[in-house]
Amino acid sequence: MIKVYSMENCPYCKDLKELLNGENIEYVDVDINLPENKEECEIVFKMTNVDSVPIVKVGKHLLAPDVSFESIEEAFELTKKFMV
């Protein structure tokens, strides 16, 4: 399962989701600003030690900006790599 932790008005999040949609890759979009996602997002932010989005969870892998990837294209490629 793929989860994309994002914000509604984040252009980077939008770009990543467009790339995933373009390849028909299914994912769950987790809006970090919704109250029902607060607890889950706090855990993910603590685990990655970042406070920016998008963060991608692919199975057991967490991909975080400036830690795991430097560009949205790199995040997309890593997501595809870990889908196997």
N, C-alpha and C positions, 0 to 999 in steps of 0.2 A: 504494500500500500504506500502511496505517495501522499504526503500532506504538504501544502504550501501555506506557511504562516505569513500573512500579508495584511496590508491596510488598503482600504477602498481607493484612496486617491494616490497611492504610491505608483509612480511611473515604472519603476524597476519591477515591481510585483506584476503589473499589467503586462510588461514585456515578456516576463518569464511565463506567465499563464498563456499568453498568445503563442509562444513557441510550443508549449506542451499541447495546447489545443490543435495547433497546426499539424502535429504528428499523431493526433488522436490518442494521446497518453492520458489516461484517467488519473485524476487526483482529487483530493478533498481540499477545498479552500477554507482555511481557518482564519477568520478575520480577528486580529488581535484586539480590536476595539470593542468587540461584543462581550457583554458581561458573562455570558455562558461559556466563553472561552478563556476567561481570565486565569483560572487556576492552571489549566494546561499550558498556556502561554508563559506564565511565570516559571514553570518547570523548564520549558524549552530555553527560555532566555538565560536561566541560571546554568543549564547544562552547556550552552554554547558560549557563555560569557560575552554576549553581544546584546545590543539594544536596538538593532536595526533589522529591517526586513528587505527582501524575502529570506526566510529560513525554510529550507526544504528538508523534510524527513523522508528518507527512502529506506524502508525496512528498519534496520538498526542504525543507519547512518544519518547524521545530522550535518547538513551543509549550511554554513553561515557566511554572510558577507564579510570580506576582508580577513577571514580565517581559512575557509575552504575554497573560496573563489573570489576573483577580482572583477569579473564581469558577468552579466546575465547569460551570455553565451557559454561561458565556462560552467556556470551553475547548471545550465541545461544539459551540457555534455556529461557532466558528472552524474546528474540525475539519471540519464539514460544508461550510463555505465553501471550504476548500482542497482538498476532494475532487474538485472539478470538473476 
